[in-house]
Amino acid sequence: MNAPGWWNDGWVRHPRDDEPVLITDAPESPDDEFDRRRKRYALMMATRALCVIAAAVTYQVSWILALGLVVGGTVLPWCAVILANDRPPKKARRAMRRHFGGPDTRALPPGADRRTIEG
């Protein structure tokens, strides 16, 4: 194995790049997805806490601003829960269908009188 070019025999694998291969159709890993949703929830709940604190501070200055902040602090938890529990949709699997003939092909040939019997 000391011959020149021994690394080209396929015996030794050399890394080509330090960058991983990008697979665009691969779904996000469940752990990464959960971490992303958890961070989004924490950010929205922190924003809600800031809205409530800001409403208490600005009450003496402007009650309209304080009311807007209270409404924001009331709506944000609902939005945070909805977005935290929202997973990306699963990809639809194609149903395996067998086509025997053209689109007008029926499973059974029609009867002689072509009647339809409804049950």
Helices and strands as residue ranges (DSSP letters): G 6-9, H 30-58, H 63-84
